[in-house]
């Protein structure tokens, strides 16, 4: 079983999808976007959210590769944006836990910008 960060680093997608996700992750808002993608209910922890997003994305990528008529590139990019945003949030939390108390505010600034 691979951990979350290993699965994220092994993810390989077409350059255009990866670039769209990177650009969209700049405006990612966890409260707004994650609820829209995963559905309403309790907000999952970042690691659990990444795992659920990876499962969704795997299904979408399989549909893309098979050329299915129901495949939505917009939905796929939305999931990739959320995946990139959650990964950045998860990485910032991991860095904040290992940082010295004075450096925690800078580690939080390295993650996803706050929601409007």
N, C-alpha and C positions, 0 to 999 in steps of 0.2 A: 504494500500500500504506500502510495506516495503522499507526501505532505502537500499542503496547499501551494506553497511557493514553488515546489518542484513541478507540479502540474501546470502552473502558470508559465513557467519558463519554457516548458516543452510545447506550449501551444503555438502552432504554426498556421497562419492564415494568409490569404492573399494580401499583398501590400496595400491595396486600396482599402480593404476592410480594416486593417491594422492602423492605417493612417487616420481614417475617419474616427475610429475609436479613440485614438490618442488626442485628436483635436476636440472631440466631444467631451472627453473626460475633464477638460478644463472647466466646464460648466456643470459638472455632475453635482447633484444635490441628493444626498442619501435619503432624506425624508421624502422628497418629492418623487424622485426617479425610481428608487428601489421598490416603493409601494406600488407604483404603476406597473412595473415589470413583473414582480413576484406575486402581486395580488394584495389585497387588503388583509389586515390581521396584525399580529404582533411583529415587531421589527426584529429580524434574526440578528444574531451576532455576526460580525464581519466574516469570520472563517466559515460559518454555516451559510451565509449569504453567497460567498464565493463558490462553495461547493454546489449550491443549488443553481447558481448562474452557469457554472461549468457544465452541469447536466443539461440545462436548457440549450446552451450554445452547441454542445455536441450533437443534439438532435437537429438543430438548425443547420449545422454544417453538413450533416449527412443529407438533409433535404436539398441543400445547395448543390452538393456534389452529384446527387442523383437527378437533378434537374426537375424536381417536383413542382407542379403547378401552384401549390399552396405556399411555396417558399416566399417569404417577405424579406427583402434585403434591408428594409427600414427597421423591422423588428430585430433582425440579426445585428445590425449596427447598434441599436439601443441596448441589446444585451451585452455586446462587447464594450460599450461605453460604461455600463454599470460594472462590468467585470474589471475594467481598468481603474475605475474610481474606487471600487471596494478594495482592490489590491493595493492602491496607493494609501487608502485609509488604514488597511491592515499593516502595511509596512511602517507607516508613521506611528502607529500604536506600539509596534515592536521596538522601534527606535526610541520612543519616549520612555519605555520601561527600562531600557538599558542606559539611557542618558542620565547625567548628573541632574539634580533638581534644578539648578540654574539654567541648564540647557534644554529643559523640557518644552519651554515655550517656543524655542527655535525648531525643535523636532516636530511640533504640531504644525508649524508654519510650512514645513516641507511637504505636508500631505495635501489633500484636496481642499480647495478654498471653501470657506463657510457658505452656507446657503443664503440666498437673499431673503 
